[in-house]
Amino acid sequence: RPCTVICDGKASCIDTTIVGSQATDLTVICSQEDACKPTLVACGRGHCLVDCQLGVNVCGGITVNSFGASSFICDGNCPAITRAQQFTASPTRSPTNNPTTAAPTTPAPTFATPNPTR
């Protein structure tokens, strides 16, 4: 199941560990002064989003463990070190040189025969 944690008060979720290991997707929203400072976020196995909204010291010193997540995005006013950890989901399949459907067929071109009576 997806999980959303909202830290929306001054100094909310300060010195907190948010463990999303039982969640498919984890969203952590940090807003207001000193929210999520410093906080450890452990992502689940799905998409992991940390939203650092505008405010003084929001997400200051946040640490994200995204090991095992399918993707991680830090949106908003994220610390540079956290933003550098972002990644998207891996593609599901590689292209193949052996497609499963047959190539389209077209009829052979026809050529006009010259008119010998001219």
Disulfide bonds with the S-S distance in Angstrom:
Cys7-Cys13 1.87
Cys30-Cys36 1.92
Cys43-Cys48 2.12
Cys52-Cys59 2.04
Cys74-Cys78 2.14
